[in-house]
Amino acid sequence: MTQDHTTGPDAAPENPAPWRPSRTVAVVLAGGTGTRLGLGIPKQLLKIAGKPIIEHTLAVFEAAPEIDEIIVLMATGHVDDARQIVDKAGFRKVTKVIEGGDTRNATTRIALDAVGEGDCNILFHDAVRPLVSNRIVRECVNALWTYSAVDVAIPSADTIIQVDEDDCITDIPVRSSLRRGQTPQAFRSGTIREAYRRAEGDPNFAATDDCGVVLRYLPGTPIKVIDGSDENIKVTHPVDVHLADKLFQLAAAQAPRLADHRSYREELTGRTIVIFGGSYGIGHDLAELARGFGAQVFPFSRSSTGTHVERPEDVEAALKTAFEATGRIDHVVVTAGILEKGALTEMDEETMDRVLQVNFVGPVIVARQALPYLQQTRGQLLLYTSSSYTRGRARYALYSSTKAALVNLTQALADEWAELGVRVNCVNPERTATPMRTRAFGEEPEHTLLSAEAVAQASLDVLISALTGQVIDVRRAPGEAPPAVPAQATPAEAGAAAAAVG
């Protein structure tokens, strides 16, 4: 279907009145039944990355500052399921959870009635596109200041063919002009209402999406297309479930950075941070940085305090020391790790046991012992992985596999502890200049490595953020200097903070 852009009665006036929407409403369309997935429940209720798909989707719009209200159109017989998810997650922007229609177009009509009268922005989004980005939502809303209809699409990487009823090719459109449609689709409320009003008088009305309704019944209305993303997939077929789950696992968040030293000091003064592996490398730099901003820091390690993370009694004693000194523990960080190179079959049992114990069993022990303290402060556990977690590396198989395990541990514990108010995150730095890396790989060109100080700064940003269940990449472009660290406390201030620790 093509759109006629000739001037006609539907075309916008040369000087239209400024658009002044009263609010922006996200309508999440969750009417699918999961037939193609072979499920007994609607696909939007299927769990991915520990949560129902619809919960992931709603969380994006809940967090988007551009969205004022969310309305959910749910599959018949499952409205109560959706309401329970909304209540449990505490989504405050969701104002209505109602039953959808038999078709996409019928559901849109119900949604328009639910939105009510008055000028507003409306975004229609498939509930089973849980990986929609904040960027896409923002650009859709921003585009409505200029256009009255907005679509989201990505270029087609495949050649598209048109076939007849015998599955024989009849045409091959030019790929450069083709796009693959996604959602959200965004509209000024008057535009989408008028398109559906006109469609009511057409006995042959049928459309697969709402932009198609505008295209057909308001042919003089330009429909702006903004760039979607490859990750914004629709969970429709069984393979999509596995793809979405993996994309969630690999998704990397970014912690917001504060503006200056004073902001960091306001956040960290009076907080207690326990660091296992704090004698050198990232742990040491994080301890120094946090102290400079007024935190009370307790670093423990095998070399400096004789603390072994794989020994429950050592971890218990370390946490008790920090708690008795300050009366609280806000953050527990585990940077301790061992990187032993060599073929697995050539590694002796003692080395294998040490790598597994320190790299995985240790963080598990720390997590179990730290929970009661972190629950009191609604604090955070911070773990560390490496880029090798996405694919095991030859000659350090145990190291890379334990780092993959820590990512899974992070995501699982974040889900388990959400109701307790305890956050769990995992930092994934690129190759970093640390003593452990130098011992394993020897001297490497300095410009190819990230500094431990830069990773420490990113770690601090994660600790004071509201993130949970996230893998936070710390990267720098080739040739780019490490991220600047906000102004440190003066030596006098740092000394005063250290003295307060005792």
Buried (B, 14 or more C-beta within 10 A) or exposed (E): EEEEEEEEEBBBEEEEEEBEBEBBBBBBBBBBBBEEBEBEBBBBBBEBBBBBBBBBBBBBBBEBEBBBBBBBBBBEEBBEBBBEBBEEBEBEBBBBBBBBBEEBBEBBBBBBEBBEEEEBBBBBBBBBBBBBBEEBBBBBBEBBEEBBBBBBBBEBEEEEEEEEEEEEEEEEEEEEEEBBBBBBBBBBBBBBBBBBEBBEEEEEBEBEBBBBBBBBBBBBBBBBBBEBBEBBBBBBEEEBBEBBBEBBBBBEBBBEBBEEBEBBBEBBEEBBBBBBBBBBBBBBBBBBBBBBBBBBBBBBBBEEBEBBBBBBEBBEBBBEBBBEBBEBBBBBBBBBBBBBBBEEEEBEEEBBBBBBBBBBBBBBBBBEBBBEBBEBBEBBBBBBBBBBBBEBBEEBBBBBBBBBBBBEBBBEBBBBBBEEEBBBBBBBBBEBBBEBBEEBEEEEEEEEBBBBBBBBBBBBBBBBBEBBBBBBBBBBEEEEEBBEBBEBBEEEBBEEBBEBBE
